[in-house]
Amino acid sequence: MKLNEQNVLLFSRTMGQGGAEKVVLQICEILLPHVNKVVVCSSGGVNVKKLNEMSVKHYVIPDIGKKSVKKGVETLHILSEIIKKEKITVIHSHHRMAAFYSKILREKYNVVLINTVHNVFFNKRKLTYWGYKNTNLIACGEHVKDNLIDYFCMPPEQVSTIHNAVDTKLVPFGDNKRLKELHNQGFFLVGNIGRLTRQKGMSFFIKSMINIRKENLKIKYIIIGDGKDRDELLKLTDELELKDDIIFLGYVSNISNILNQLDLVVLSSLWEGLPLTPIEAFSMGRTVIGTDVGGTSEIISDARNGYLISPRSSDAISDKVIYLFNNSIKRKILERNAHKTYLSKFRLSIFEKKTLDYYESI
């Protein structure tokens, strides 16, 4: 396709704090200089502000994750109005239900459909197959691609892999004062970044602090993110008498600044597509202890640039945290290799070239 003739609608469930939403922001930034127009539709969220800063128009639609006939009809009507008003030629969706709505709309409007698949799924096979059939599919990693082919029976030639990436531009607002104070007091800071939902396995991370307390080590856990399980996780921390050892920072708009102050990162997820957190950590020269789920092993090479552990194991988390706390030389080797991995595979410039090449190839 000729990029300069395209009016692109990026269709996401939300513009909140998740990895898919960050990818939407990246694609906006990549496409803006090359296409005629980029607009976004979603149910809203903290990253709408960043869209405004990029002068990208955002349309609010109902939450496509909440299904009802009434909401479905309303959503289709709003999307139809957006397509007509903005003369949309390409719909690039970032959610299974977004792909479903886009497929319905293609029956009426002459639009090209692209869907980026951000996770591995093992449900809703028929619905997903219908939404993805005859759609240009981008998998964020090889595990996601295999899932599309093996479980959802998508033809291999229909699926392309473009690995997620991160940028290393820093917002110059300085260090987090609380983390700086802890470093000055000699604490080793271990961070876990993500939405506070069941997927991220934060409860296992919290419970792993029990073993660290037994060893009487100068280690603090830092949890960065927000979500519906926040109160439940705070209660768990209180019940285990770990309030002095675990700090909830809440949502942080620029993760790179926080990563710069951490000594180690843990990814305790129960399932993933291709997670951004290890890539973000690698970009700042930090190593990661990550659960071996989904595409995490496409980023972390065990004992080379980080460690892969079994999910749902607090003991596995604490064992590796304690080991790296006591072995600074090994940690430095992992950190150097982590940064090399970022430079060779996950720089934003690589993602940018592959994305533009993909659009032009359609």
N, C-alpha and C positions, 0 to 999 in steps of 0.2 A: 504493500500500500504506500501511497505518497503521504508521508507524515504531515506535511504542511497543509493538507486538505482535510485533516481529521479533527473532529470535535469529540473528545473522549470523556465518557462518564465513568468515573471510578466509583464502584458500588460496594459499600462495606456495611456490615451490621452496625458498628459503632465507629466513632473516632476517639475511643478511649485510650488506655495505656498499654494495650497488647502489642504483640509482635506484628500481627497482620496490619494493624493501624499504622505502625511505623513504616511498613513496606509501602502502604498507600501514600504516605508523605514523601517517601523517596521517589516513587514513580511520578508523583506530581512534579517534583523538582527536576527529574530527568526529562519529562515530556514537554514541560512548559516552553523551552526555547525552540522546540522542533515541530510541535503540532499547532493547529489553529486555535484550539481552546481545550482547557481541562476544567471539568467541574466534578464535584464529589457529592454523593448523597449517602446519608447514614442517619441513625437515630441520635447522633450527637456525642459529645464527650470532650475531654480536656484538650484534645488535639485540634479541635475546630479553631482554636486561637492561632495555631501554627498555619492552618490553611488561610486564615485571614491575613496573616503576615506575608504570605506568598501571593496574596491577591487572587486566591482560588475560591470561586463561589461554592458555598456549601448549602445543599438543600436538606431540610429535615424531613425524614420519612418515619413511619411507625417502626418499632423494633421488629425486624423480620424473624427474630428468634421466638417471638410470641405469636403463636398461630391461631387464627380464627378466620372464618369466612368473611366477616365484616372487615377485619383488618387487612385481609388479603385483597379484597376489592378496593379498599381505600388506597393501599400501597400501589396497586397497578394503575389506578387513576392518577396518583401523584407522579409516578414514573413516566406515564404517557405524556403528561403535561411538560415534564422536564425534557423529554426527548424532542417534543415538538418545538418548545420555546428555544432550546439551545441547539437545535438541528444536529442532534447526536448521531454520529456515524459508527462509533465503537463503544460498546459497554464492556468494561473490564471489571468483573466481579471478584469478590474476595470472601465468599461465604457460600455454603451449599444452597441455602435458600435464595441468596442473591442470584445464583446461577439458574435456579428454578424460575424465578420471576423474569429474568432476562430472556429465558427460552420462550416463555409465553409471549413476551413483547415482540420477539422476532417474527412471530406469525403475522404481526401487523406492520412492523416497521423494518425497513431495510438496513439493519445494523449488523456489524461484525461482533461476534461474541468471543471474549477471552475470559478465562477463569483461572486465577491463581489459587492452587490448593495448598493450604497452610498446615494441614494436619493429616494424621492417619485415622481412618474410621473403619468400624466393623458393624455398621447398622444402616438402616434405611437404604438398602441396596437398590431397590427398584426406583425409588424417588431420585436417588443420586445419579443412577445410570441415565434416567430420562433427562435430568438437568444438564448432565455433562455430554450427552451424546451429540455429536456434530458440533461441539464447541472446541475452540482452541484452548488446550489445557497446558498450564505451566505448573510443574511440581517444584516446591521449594527445596527438595532434596531427593536423593535416590530412594530412600525408604518410602517417601510419599508417592513417588512414581511407581514403585513396585506394588504398593497398595492399590493404586488406581488400575493397574493392569491385572493383578492377580485376584483381587476381591471384587472390584467393580467391572471387570472385563472390558476395560477401555483398550482399544487398539494401540499397540506401542507407538506407532507413527503419529498418533494424535497427542502424545504427551511429551513435552520438552522439560528439561530440568534447568532451572536457573536458581542457583543457591542464594539464600539470603545474604545480605552484606550490611555493614555499618560504616558510617562516616566517623571520622575522628575529630571533627571540628568542635572546639570547646566553647561554651558560653562563658565569658569572662566574669563570673560572679564570685570566684574564689572558693576556698575550702569550706566545708561544712564545719561550723565551730565546735559542735559536739564531738565529731570524730577527731578533730584536731586536738581537743583536750584529752581524749582517751589515748591518742598516740603519744602525747606529751607525758602521760602517766605510765607509759610503757606497755600498753595493751596491744595484743595481736588481734586485728580486726578481721572477722570472717563474715562476708556478706552473702545474702540470698535475695535475689531480685526477681520479682514477678507478681502477678495478680494474686491476691489472697483468696484463692479458691482451691478446691480439692485437687485439681490437676497438678498443682505445683508442689504438693507433698510437704507443705510447711510444718505440719505437726510432727513429722519424722525428724525434720531439722531441729525443731525446738527440743524434742525429747533427747536428741543426741548431746545436748549440753549437760545432761545429768552425768554422763561419763567424764566429761571435761571438768566438771565441778569436783568429782572424786579425786582427780589428779591435782587439784589446786593450781591450775595453770592460769596465767594472765591472758586470758582469751575472752573477748566479747563477741557476741553474735549481733549482726546488724541486718534487720529485715527491711527491705526497701520495696514499697508497693502498697496498694490498697485493694479492697475487694469485699465481697459479701461475707467472707469468713473472718474478718478482722476481729470482731468482738469475741468469737469463739476461740480464736488463737490467743488473744489477750487473756482470756479466762484460763486457758490451758497453761499459759506461762505463769499466771498467778498461782494456780493450784499446785504446780510443780516447784513453787518458790524459786523461780528463775528470773523474777522481774529485774534484779540488779545485773543480770548477765546478758539479757536480750533486749535490744533497743529496736523499737518500731519507728522507722523514720517517716513512714507514709509514702505517698506518691512523690517522686522527684522528676522534674521535667528534663533534666540533663544528666543521664546516668554516668557519662564519662567522667564528670567531676567527682562523683562519689567513688567510682571504681579506682580513680587515682589515689584515693585514701585508704582503700582496702588492701589487706595483705594476702587475702585468699578469697575465692568465690566458690559457693556450693550451689549446684543445681539439683534439687531434690524431687524433680517432677516424676509423676506416675505415668504420664504419656506425653509425647511431643511429636511435632512434625520435624522441622529443623529449627531448634530454638535459637533466638537471637542473643540470649544472655552470655553463652560461652564465646560467641563471636565478639560481643562488646567487651568482654573481659580480655580476650586475646588482643584486641586492638589497643588496649592500654597496658599490655605486657603483664597481665595477671593470669595465673593458672587457675584451673577449675577442677573441682571434684564433682562429677556429674553422674546421675543415674543412667544406666545403659538402656535407654528407651528411645524408640523412634530413630530419628536421624542424628541423635547426639553423638553417636560413634563416627559420623561423617566429619565431625569437628574435632572431638577429643580422641587422640591416639593414646591408649592406656600406657602410662609410665613414660611417655615421650613428651607430651605437652600438657598432661593433666592425668587424672585418674577416672576410670569408669568403675562404678559400683552398682550393686543390685538395688533396685527400687525398694521402698518400704523398709529399709534397714537403718535404724538410728545408730546401731553399733558400727556399721560400715562407714557412716559419715564421720563419727567421732574418731574411729581408728585412723582414718586418713588425715583428718584435721590435726590430730595429735602428732602423727608422724611428720607432717610438713612443718608444724610448729617447731619440732625438735631438730629438723634437718634443713637448715636454711640453704645449704649448698645445693641440695637436690631441688629445692624450690626454685632457686635462681636458674638452674638448668631448664626446668619445666617452663619457666616464664619466658626465657629466651626463645625456646622452641614454639611456645604459644604465639609469640609475636611474629615469628617467621611464618607460621601457618596462616595467620591473618593476612600478611602481606602477599602470600602466594595464592590464596584462594578466596578471601572474603572481603577484599577492599571494595569500596563503593564504585570505583572506576570500572572494575570487572563487571559488577552487576549492571552498571549503566550501559556499557557496550553490548552486553548480552540482551538487555531489554530492548534497546533501540534496534538491534539486528533482528530480534524476534518480530517486532512490530513491522519492520520493513519487509520481512519475509512472507507476511500473510497476504 
